[in-house]
Amino acid sequence: MQTFSHFPVMLEECMQGLEPKSGGIYFDGTLGGGGHSYEILKRSSPEGRLIATDLDDEAIAAASQRLFEFAGRYSIHKSNFKDYEKVLEKEGVESLDGVMLDFGISSHQIDEPGRGFSYMCADAPLDMRMDTTAPLTAEEVINDYPQNALARILKEYGEERFASQIAANVVKARQSSRIKTCGEFAKIIEDSIPIKFRQNGPAARKSFQAVRIEVNGELSGLYEAVLGLTRRLKNGGRIAILTFHSLEDRIVKNAFRYLETDCICPKELPVCVCGKRKEIEVLTKKPVVAGPKEMLINSRSRSAKLRVAQKII
């Protein structure tokens, strides 16, 4: 097993967005290797408090070591950030000064062959679970889902142009033997895409993303979670969210847009009857992206987008 490694994307930009302060209570819903959490605790010294969640046991173990110097000021829960209500109730916390969400998959998860996240690890088992105790694996999705369901996932979650052809070839291949490795799946994908369309990056990238999203339920309940966590902020509190593909970013953008809207009544009504009031100020009118230097050092930052909002009521 490799040492858990993860380079937090746009670390300084995230901290500038959150503005951690001493005495503040912060929620990091995607702990990972603890990079963002470490900076939150460091910059909120001496009395800032952090509540963190993650589903990956290896990430939790690594982050616990990384954050050890701040013992007594943080707590880590093995939980999906979408279950924040239960976590905050356990902690006796009603409102927060800041929320950090980083939806990127860690370097360790991609590079560790046994996790099955990467199309580059040919002999790796098709797993892709963030929580290695969860029941659903990528192998089950690829081998047991009906063709139409598989095609839908590849098209919706991977925005894959050749989703139908890939799904058909997967079904054809699994009739003779079960598809068990990342290499087998990647080969089917590559063979399903015309050569002239294989020039825009690795052919398997979109499909692997789609299956990973399905395995971990990454988009399910995301909109509601962004709304709920933002509403847990104190007046003046901030939420910073890093996304790594257009589907996530669109959900975050729409959630922020709704929260920033002052009235949702039909335009033909002479007066407002909905009672909806503007709840946040979006501080990033356009998403922040990584600078050239960071992109050069950390290629996984190239697709990252950061959005920050501040609670105003």
N, C-alpha and C positions, 0 to 999 in steps of 0.2 A: 504493500500500500504506500502511495506517495504521501509526502508531507502535505497537509492541506495548505493550499496557496490561493490567494485571491487578491487582485489589485483593485481597490475601490475606484470606480469610475467617477471622474469629475469631483474628486473629494473636496477641493477648495470651493468649487462652485456650489456644491451641496451645503457646505457649512456656511457660506455667505448667505445662502437662501434661508437656512434655518435660524441663524444667529443664536446659537446656544448660549445660555447665561446661567450663572450660579443660582441654584434654588429652583430651576426649571425642572419639569417632569417631561421626559421624552420617550417616544415609542418608536423603536426600530422593528418594523414588522418582517424584515428580511435580513436577519442577522448575518448570514453567510460567515465569512472568516473574521468578521468583527471590525473591519476597517472603518466604516462610517460610525459604528458604535464607539470605537476607541476615541475618535475625534470629538464626538458629542460629549463623552465623559470628560475628556481633557479640557475642552473649551467651556464646560459648565462647572468646572471645579470652583470652589471646593464642595459645594452642596447640591449640585445637579444630580438628578436621579434618572436612570434609564430602565425601561422595561422592553425586553426584546423577545421576539419569537422566531423560530425556524423549525423546519421539518426534518432537516438533515442531521443525524446524530454526529457525524464526523465534523460538520460545521460547528455544531454546538460545543463539542469537545475542544476544537481548535480555538474558537472565540473565547471560551472560558479561560484558557491559558493566556490569551492575548490581553484580556481585560482584568487579569488577576490583580494588578496594582490598584484597581479601583474597587476592590472588594468592599461590600457594604453599601455601595451606591447603585448597584444594578441587579437585576434578576432576569433569568433566561427561562423561557417556557418552550417546551417542544409542542408547537401548535402552529396551525395555519393562521396568518395574520388576519384572515377574514373572520376568525373567531375571537376578535379583539374584545368583544363585550365580556366574554367569560374570563379572559385573561385580566382585564382591567378590574373586573369585579373581585377576582382573587386578590389583586393587589390593593384593593380598597381605593381605587383612583376613579374619580368622576371626569376630570378634565385634564387636558394636556397642553403643554407649551409648544410642543413640536412633534411632528410625525415624519419619519423617514421611510421610504419604500424604494427598494432597488430590485427591479424585476429581472436583472441579469443573472444568467447561470454562471456559477463560479468557474475559475480556471481549473480548479481541482476536479470538479464534477465532469468537465469536458475531457480532461487529460487522463483521468483514472479509467483504464480500459474496462474494469469490472462494472462500471456504472452504466455503460452502454448508451451514452449520450451522443457520441461522436461517430460520424460516418467515416472518420479517418482511422478508427480502430477496427480493422476488418474482422478480427476474431472475437471481438467483444460480444457478450450476450445482449440480446435486445431487452434492456431493462428500462432505463430512463426514469426511474422513480426518484423524486426528491426525498421522500420518506421510504426507506428501504423495507419497512414493515407493511407498507400499503399493499393491498391485494392485486391491483391491476398493474400489469407490466406491458411494455411495448410489444413483446412477443405475442401476448394475448390479443392486443388490438390488431396487429398485422395478420395473425392467423385465424382469429375467431370472428372478427367483425364481418358482417355481410358486405358484399362489394359496393352497394350503393352508400352504405354508412361510411366506409373507408374513403370512397371518392369525395363524399361531402366534407369529411375532416381535412383531407388534403387540400381541397379547394378553399374552404372557409378559414382554416387555421394556418395553412401554409401559403395561401394565395397562389397555389400551383396551377399553372395553365394546363398542364397535362395530367390533371388529377384522375380523370376517368380512365385514361390509358394505363396509368401506373396501377390503379386499383384492379383493373382487369388482368394485368400481368401478374400482380401479386396473387390473385385468386387462382390463376392458371398454375403458377409455380407451386403453391401450397397444396395442390391436389396430389402431387407426387411425393412431396416430403415437407415437413414443417419448416418454416423459415425461422432460424434460431440466432443468426449472428447479424451484426451491423453490416458486415461486408456483403452478405447475401442480399439484404434489403437494398443496400446502396447500388448493387449491380443491377437489380431489377429496375430501379428508378432510372439509372443511367441508360439502360437499354430501351426504356419507354419514351425517352426524350430525343427528338431528332437532333442530329449532330450540330446543325447550325444554331440550335438554341442552347447548346452546352457551353457557350463562350462567356456567359455572364456569371462566373463563379461556379463553385461545385454544384453539380446537378442535384445532389441529394439533400442539400441544405434545407430547402423549403419543406420537403416531406418529413425530414427528421424533426424540424421545428413543430410541424403540425401534430405528429404523433406524441411528442413530448408534452405539448399543451393538452392533448386529450388525456394522457396518462395521469397528469397532475391536476387536471381541472383548473388550469391557470386563469382562464377567462370567466369561468362560472362565478357569479357573485362579485366580480371585481368592481363593477360600477357602483353597486350598493355599498361595498366596503369603503370605497373612496368617499362617497357621500357621508357615511357614518363616521369614519375616522376624522374627516374634516369638521364635522359638527361637534366632535368631542374636544376640539381646540378651544382654549380660552380666547377671549377677545384679544387680538394681537398675536395669537399663536400662528405658527406657520407649518405648512405641509410641503415637503419636497419629494417628488416622484420621478424616478429614472425608469424609462421604458426602452426596449430594445427592438421592437418591431411595430409596424403601423397599427396592428390590431389593438395592442395595449395602449398605445399613444392616443388612438381615437377615443377609446373608452375614457381615459383620464381627461382628455380635452372636453368631451361632452359632459362629464360629471362636473368639471370646473365651470363650464358654461352655464349649466343649470343653477349651480350654487351662486353664480354671479348675477343671475337674472333677477330683476326687481319685481316682475309681475308676469304671470303665465296665463292671464285671462285672454279669451278671444279678443282680437282687436276691435271687433264691432261693439263690445260692451262699453258704455259711456264711463263707468267707474270700475275700479278694481274690486272684485269680490273674492278673489282667491286667497288673499292674505299673504301671498309669497313675497318675501323681502330679500333684497340682496344680502348674501351672507358672507361673501368673501371678496377680496380684491386679488385678481390674478396678477402676480408680479412679473411674470414672464409672458408678455404678449405674444412672443414667438418662443418656441422651445430653445433652450440653451444646448449647444452641442460642444463636444470636446474640441480643444484646440489642436493645431497641427502637431505640436510636440507630443501631446498625450497620445494622439492617434498613431504616431510613429512608434512610441514605446509600447503601447497596449492596443493592438489591432481590434480588440473586442469593444473598444470605446467608440469605434467609427459609426456604429448604428445607434448610439445612445442619444436620448433626448431627455432633457430635464425640464420639468414644469414645477413652478412654485406658486403657492397661493397663501394669503394671509386672512385669517378670520377677522371680521369687522363688527360682528354682533354677538 
